[in-house]
Amino acid sequence: MTADAILAAARQCLGTPFRHQGRIVGIGLDCAGVAIHVAQQCGLGPIDVEGYSRTPSGGLLEASLDGQPGLDRVMLNDRQPGDLLLMRFASDPQHLAICAGDTIIHAYESAGQCCEHRLSCLWESRIVRVYRFLESLG
């Protein structure tokens, strides 16, 4: 699976309205919905977690990502286009984005939709973990 394929799948989500726990491109997505769409489009199958709050806490998001067979955790400074970024706004990590080099792709509630924008210093400072999508397991 190439970074180009991952980014193409993520960009299919652009403009989709933000919806907490949304999973349908064009109808509604949250940040996890974008990651799940990318994984499914790249042949990784479902990596979904349901029933989470708007602000996951207690290590729920980290544990979910660490337990996914289609993801491999990599060092922060090894980040590449196509990687999945785990971010924090306050205390616990609670947001996901796809790295697109100098930009990120994510469903962002404050923007009201899935968007792509520059990976500014502020956004970069929010990254706490980086995951790489693995080759199709099926």
Phi, psi and omega in degrees: 000133183259160175300323179300319179294319178296314181293323177297317178296317179296320181290342173298336183276343185305135179087349178293131180301147176287133173213122179305128183063018177291144183225012185239114178301134181089340181251306180183134179219151164248184185298323177292325178299323177295313180298319180294318177301314180300312181300316180294318180295333181264011174081019181267354178076187184288134173230039191273152172228132182248162171077022180270157180279171178297333178234082181305144181217176176069023179079010183301312183292317179298315180297320179297315181291318180297334182269002182275125181292341181269005181234146176232128179284133179235165181293148180305317184281359175262010181305137179224160173305136182097350179283155177265127182256130173260126187234158175234143174257327181229247185275295184271143173301136185212013185217148178235147176211157175262126177286129177238033182090252179274359179231169172231152178241125181197156171274116189238116185303320181295332176273343179079007183194176172280129185220168174233130179210171183299141175275083182289171177302321179297311179295320180298324180292344180277345184289126179244336177212154177231134179237144178248134174290132180270169176300157178306135181267350187259000000 
